[in-house]
Amino acid sequence: MNNESLLDKRWSSCPHELADIRKNVMGICAQLSFNDKDSNEIVLAIDEACTNIIRYAYNDCRDGEIYLQVTKDKKQVIFRLHDFAKHVSKDCIEQKEIDPLKPGGLGVMLMQKVMNSVKFVHTRKCKGNILELKKDLPKENSNNEL
């Protein structure tokens, strides 16, 4: 399973870094020929995941780090967001009953709606959490490589 690397970059856990993360993700979406709607949704999902890292994993602490690796295989683009905070429970990204009048949970619901797969990849080899989000490539893009 040889994945092509598209991005391997680190940012501090500061909210002002989100604009650069969105710009990088949008560039990857353009490179992979996602349409505008899908590109905007992917950017929004990654932005939400990064915001959650800043807010919940690092408790709004700005001295943390967000490491984004983006790769692709023949069928999907894979976004791996790695933080170096304490481990979080895998169930925090499971679909829950959402009360529209209470805050919380909508970002996770958005990520799951936009992406084909959203899961934590816990490994004993690294500190922190790795959130993996996968999105099927546009049909014309994936067919060109077969």
C-alpha positions in Angstrom: 0.0 0.0 0.0 2.1 2.9 -1.3 0.6 6.2 -0.4 1.7 9.4 -2.1 2.6 12.1 0.4 0.9 15.4 -0.3 1.6 17.4 2.9 3.7 16.9 6.0 3.5 20.0 8.1 3.3 21.2 11.8 1.6 24.2 13.3 1.3 25.6 16.8 -2.0 25.1 18.6 -3.0 28.8 18.1 -6.3 29.7 16.5 -4.5 32.1 14.2 -2.8 29.1 12.6 -6.2 27.8 11.4 -6.2 30.1 8.3 -2.9 28.6 7.1 -4.1 25.1 7.7 -7.3 25.8 5.7 -5.2 27.3 2.9 -3.0 24.2 2.7 -6.0 21.8 2.7 -7.8 23.9 0.0 -4.6 23.6 -2.1 -4.6 19.9 -1.8 -8.3 19.7 -2.7 -7.6 21.8 -5.8 -4.6 19.5 -6.7 -6.9 16.5 -6.4 -9.7 18.1 -8.5 -12.4 18.2 -5.8 -15.2 20.4 -6.9 -15.9 23.7 -4.9 -18.6 22.2 -2.7 -16.6 19.2 -1.7 -13.4 21.3 -1.2 -15.2 23.7 1.1 -16.8 20.8 3.1 -13.4 19.1 3.5 -11.7 22.3 4.6 -14.5 22.9 7.1 -14.2 19.3 8.5 -10.4 19.7 8.9 -10.8 23.1 10.4 -13.4 21.7 12.9 -11.0 18.9 13.8 -8.2 21.3 14.4 -10.4 23.6 16.5 -11.4 20.6 18.6 -7.7 19.8 19.1 -7.0 23.4 20.2 -10.1 23.6 22.4 -10.3 20.2 24.0 -7.0 18.3 23.6 -4.9 21.4 24.5 -7.5 23.2 26.6 -6.9 26.4 24.6 -3.2 26.2 25.5 -1.1 27.8 22.7 2.1 25.9 23.2 0.8 22.6 21.7 1.4 21.4 18.3 -0.8 20.1 15.4 0.9 17.9 12.9 -1.0 17.3 9.6 0.0 14.5 7.2 -1.9 14.2 4.0 -1.5 11.2 1.7 -3.5 9.6 -1.0 -3.8 6.2 -2.4 -5.7 5.1 -5.6 -9.1 5.8 -4.1 -8.9 8.1 -1.1 -7.1 11.1 0.4 -6.1 10.5 4.0 -5.8 13.4 6.5 -4.0 12.5 9.7 -4.1 15.1 12.5 -1.7 14.3 15.3 -1.7 16.2 18.6 0.7 15.6 21.5 -1.9 16.0 24.3 -3.2 13.4 26.7 -5.1 10.5 25.1 -8.8 11.1 24.5 -11.5 8.4 24.4 -12.3 7.0 21.0 -16.0 7.4 21.8 -15.7 11.2 21.6 -16.1 11.0 17.8 -18.9 8.5 17.8 -22.3 9.7 16.5 -24.5 10.8 19.4 -28.1 12.1 19.7 -27.8 15.8 19.1 -29.9 18.4 20.8 -30.0 21.4 18.5 -30.6 23.7 21.5 -27.4 22.6 23.3 -23.9 23.3 22.3 -21.5 20.5 21.4 -21.4 17.5 19.0 -22.2 19.3 15.8 -18.6 19.5 14.6 -18.2 15.7 15.0 -21.5 15.2 13.1 -20.2 17.5 10.3 -16.9 15.6 10.1 -18.7 12.3 9.8 -21.1 13.6 7.2 -18.4 15.1 5.0 -15.8 12.4 5.2 -16.1 8.7 4.4 -14.2 7.7 7.5 -13.4 9.4 10.8 -11.5 7.5 13.5 -8.8 7.7 16.1 -5.6 5.7 15.4 -4.1 5.1 18.8 -0.6 3.7 18.9 1.7 3.0 21.8 4.6 4.3 19.9 3.6 7.9 19.9 2.4 10.4 22.5 -1.0 12.1 21.9 -3.8 11.4 19.5 -4.0 10.7 15.8 -7.4 11.5 14.1 -7.6 10.0 10.7 -10.2 11.4 8.2 -10.6 9.8 4.8 -12.4 11.1 1.7 -13.0 9.2 -1.5 -11.2 10.9 -4.4 -13.4 12.5 -7.2 -14.3 9.8 -9.7 -12.3 11.3 -12.6 -9.2 11.6 -10.3 -9.3 8.0 -9.0 -10.0 6.6 -12.5 -6.9 8.3 -14.0 -4.6 6.3 -11.7 -5.9 2.8 -12.3 
